Amino acid sequence: MYITVIPKDKNANFSIYAYSIGTTNYAVVPKMRSCVSCEVEHKWDYPKKNRTQDHTRTIRLNAIKNPYNVVIGVVGADGLKSGAFKLEIKIEGGEEKKLDAQKEVIATKINCEKNKITKIKGDLKNGVIINDLSWAWSSSNACFPETQKKKFTGNHVLYVTDLPKYSEMEVTVVPDNKNADFSIYAYEIGANSDRIVPNLPSCIRCEVDHKWDYPKKGKTQDHSRTVKHLVAINNPYKVVIGVVGANGLQKGGYTLKINLKSR
């Protein structure tokens, strides 16, 4: 949003400020305890290099993932109490990208035996693309950052299994094609929960593995992907596993290995 005040009198000294607040917040100064952002513009106290200033004042506010209410203050400087002006407000963007209708996401139930490796054959062609991946970088889940979303843009094939208390789980996906780029994630939820992505407001733990962007010192990576540190101590949990094609990959066979260690 670009906001400009244009005084009718070019010699009039005006200032302007604007602050953004939540869409259910209507706080107006001086009863404004906090805001998301606040910008101001006034007559400069000294010249600025390679810039000039006339009698107008302009400020800019941004909104990225959330909409806001904006409160604008047009002010007379140095005690100015009268003077006509024109206020211009220009909004660039604001059009929300319309996502395709989300196909139903189903997680296949797997029964794993304690202290054994369970193997399952699968193919990405039996999964679906998840249009909205924002659940992954939500602070309540922290599965992977938005900068890595391209690694999860192909088909997702989901499985769900039990993680008994006093147990630990390691999950590996091995693509049939050694050149295929796969990713994997797994998250823990309550034993009685049925939360399946993208409807995941929070989870207990989430682990991911994908193709590295750069080599890691003393480590190598092949075509397989593994998630570790899925742990239950005093309480049992469910684990939801997602096998995913990276960079839009929508087909390709694989073997899923689930190692459940329990005492």
C-alpha positions in Angstrom: 0.0 0.0 0.0 1.4 3.4 -1.0 -0.2 6.3 0.9 0.5 10.0 -0.2 -0.8 13.2 1.3 -0.8 16.2 -1.0 -1.4 19.6 0.8 -3.4 22.1 -1.3 -0.9 24.8 -0.1 2.6 23.9 -1.3 4.1 25.9 1.5 2.1 23.9 4.2 4.2 21.6 6.4 2.4 18.2 6.7 3.4 14.9 8.2 1.9 11.4 7.8 2.0 8.1 9.5 0.2 4.7 9.1 0.2 1.5 11.1 -1.1 -1.9 10.4 -2.9 -4.1 12.9 -4.9 -7.3 12.9 -8.1 -7.5 11.0 -10.1 -7.8 14.2 -8.3 -4.9 15.8 -9.6 -1.4 15.5 -7.3 0.4 17.9 -6.9 4.1 17.2 -4.1 6.3 18.7 -3.5 7.2 21.4 -5.2 3.9 22.6 -2.9 1.7 20.5 -0.9 -0.7 22.6 1.0 -2.4 19.8 0.9 -2.8 16.0 2.4 -5.0 13.3 4.2 -2.2 11.6 4.3 1.6 11.5 5.7 4.0 8.9 6.1 7.8 9.0 7.2 10.6 6.7 7.8 14.3 7.5 9.8 17.2 6.4 13.5 16.3 6.5 15.7 18.0 9.0 18.5 18.0 6.4 19.0 17.2 2.7 19.4 13.6 1.6 22.0 12.6 -1.0 20.6 12.2 -4.5 17.0 12.8 -3.2 14.7 15.8 -3.2 11.5 16.5 -1.2 8.5 18.6 -2.1 5.4 19.3 -0.1 4.0 15.8 -0.4 4.6 13.0 2.0 4.5 9.2 1.0 4.8 6.0 3.0 4.5 2.3 2.1 3.1 -0.6 4.1 3.4 -4.3 3.2 1.3 -7.4 3.8 2.7 -10.8 2.9 0.9 -13.9 4.3 -1.8 -12.1 6.3 -4.2 -9.2 5.7 -4.3 -6.2 8.0 -6.3 -3.2 9.0 -4.5 0.1 8.3 -4.9 3.3 10.2 -3.6 6.5 8.5 -2.8 9.7 10.3 -2.5 13.0 8.4 -0.9 15.6 10.7 0.0 19.2 10.7 3.6 19.8 11.7 4.8 22.6 14.1 1.3 23.0 15.5 -0.5 23.4 12.1 -4.3 23.1 12.7 -5.8 23.9 9.3 -5.1 23.2 5.7 -6.8 21.3 2.9 -5.2 18.2 1.4 -5.8 15.3 -0.9 -5.1 11.7 0.3 -4.1 9.1 -2.4 -4.0 5.4 -1.6 -2.6 2.9 -4.1 -2.6 -0.9 -3.5 -0.4 -3.1 -5.6 -1.0 -6.9 -5.5 -3.5 -8.2 -3.0 -4.8 -10.9 -5.4 -4.8 -14.3 -3.7 -3.6 -17.1 -5.8 -6.4 -19.6 -6.3 -5.3 -23.1 -5.5 -6.7 -26.1 -7.3 -9.3 -28.2 -5.5 -7.5 -30.5 -3.1 -7.9 -34.1 -3.8 -8.6 -36.3 -0.9 -5.5 -37.2 1.1 -5.7 -40.8 2.6 -3.1 -42.4 4.9 -2.8 -46.2 4.6 -2.6 -48.0 8.0 0.5 -50.0 8.6 1.0 -52.5 11.5 4.6 -52.7 12.5 6.1 -55.4 14.6 8.4 -54.4 17.5 12.1 -54.8 16.9 11.6 -55.8 13.3 11.9 -53.9 9.9 8.6 -53.7 8.1 8.9 -53.3 4.3 6.2 -51.9 2.0 6.3 -51.5 -1.8 4.6 -48.4 -3.2 4.5 -46.0 -6.1 4.1 -42.2 -6.2 1.4 -42.6 -8.8 -0.9 -43.7 -6.1 -0.5 -40.4 -4.2 -1.8 -36.9 -4.6 -0.3 -33.4 -4.8 -0.9 -31.3 -1.7 -1.6 -27.8 -2.9 -1.1 -26.0 0.4 2.2 -26.8 2.1 2.1 -23.9 4.6 1.5 -26.4 7.4 5.1 -27.5 7.1 6.7 -24.2 7.9 4.2 -23.3 10.6 6.0 -22.8 13.9 3.6 -25.4 15.4 5.0 -28.1 13.1 8.4 -26.9 11.9 8.7 -29.8 9.4 10.6 -27.9 6.7 11.1 -24.2 5.8 9.3 -22.5 2.9 12.6 -22.2 1.0 12.6 -26.0 0.6 9.0 -26.5 -0.6 10.1 -27.5 -4.1 11.4 -30.7 -2.6 7.7 -31.6 -1.7 5.8 -30.5 -4.8 5.2 -33.9 -6.3 2.8 -36.6 -5.3 2.5 -37.5 -1.5 1.8 -41.0 -0.5 0.9 -41.2 3.2 1.0 -44.0 5.8 0.1 -44.1 9.4 1.4 -46.4 12.1 1.6 -46.7 15.9 4.6 -45.7 18.0 4.2 -47.5 21.3 5.7 -46.0 24.5 9.3 -46.7 25.2 10.0 -47.1 21.5 11.9 -45.4 18.7 11.3 -45.4 14.9 13.5 -44.9 11.9 11.9 -44.7 8.4 13.7 -45.1 5.0 12.4 -44.8 1.5 14.5 -46.4 -1.3 13.4 -45.4 -4.8 13.5 -48.2 -7.4 15.2 -45.7 -9.8 18.5 -44.5 -8.3 18.2 -41.2 -10.3 14.7 -40.4 -8.9 14.5 -37.5 -6.5 12.4 -38.4 -3.5 11.8 -36.7 -0.1 10.3 -38.0 3.1 8.7 -36.6 6.2 7.2 -38.1 9.3 5.3 -36.5 12.2 4.1 -37.6 15.6 0.6 -36.9 16.8 -1.5 -38.1 19.8 -2.5 -41.8 19.8 -6.2 -40.8 19.4 -5.6 -38.0 16.8 -6.4 -38.4 13.1 -4.8 -35.2 11.8 -3.6 -35.8 8.2 -1.8 -33.0 6.2 -2.7 -30.4 5.0 -5.0 -30.3 8.0 -2.3 -30.3 10.6 -2.5 -27.3 13.1 0.2 -28.8 15.3 2.2 -32.0 16.0 4.5 -33.3 18.6 7.5 -33.8 16.4 8.3 -33.7 12.7 11.3 -35.0 10.9 12.3 -34.7 7.2 14.9 -35.7 4.7 15.4 -34.6 1.1 18.2 -34.1 -1.4 20.9 -31.8 0.1 21.5 -28.5 -1.5 25.2 -28.8 -0.9 27.6 -31.5 0.3 28.0 -32.1 4.1 31.4 -32.5 5.6 32.2 -36.1 6.3 28.8 -37.4 5.0 27.5 -38.7 1.7 24.0 -39.1 0.4 22.6 -41.6 -2.1 19.1 -41.9 -3.5 17.5 -43.1 -0.3 16.0 -40.8 2.3 15.8 -41.5 6.0 14.0 -39.9 9.0 15.1 -40.6 12.6 14.5 -39.4 16.1 10.8 -40.5 16.2 10.6 -41.3 19.9 7.9 -42.2 22.4 8.8 -42.4 26.1 6.0 -42.3 28.6 3.1 -42.0 26.1 2.3 -43.8 22.8 1.8 -41.8 19.6 0.8 -42.2 16.0 3.3 -41.5 13.3 2.2 -40.3 9.9 4.7 -40.9 7.1 4.8 -39.0 3.8 6.7 -40.3 0.8 7.0 -37.4 -1.7 8.3 -36.7 -5.2 10.6 -33.7 -5.3 10.3 -31.0 -8.0 6.9 -32.2 -9.1 7.7 -35.9 -9.5 4.4 -37.8 -9.6 5.4 -41.4 -10.3 8.1 -43.9 -9.4 8.2 -47.1 -7.4 9.9 -47.4 -4.0 10.4 -49.6 -1.0 9.5 -48.1 2.5 11.4 -49.6 5.4 10.1 -49.0 9.0 12.4 -50.0 11.8 10.5 -50.0 15.1 12.8 -50.5 18.1 11.0 -51.1 21.4 11.7 -52.4 24.9 
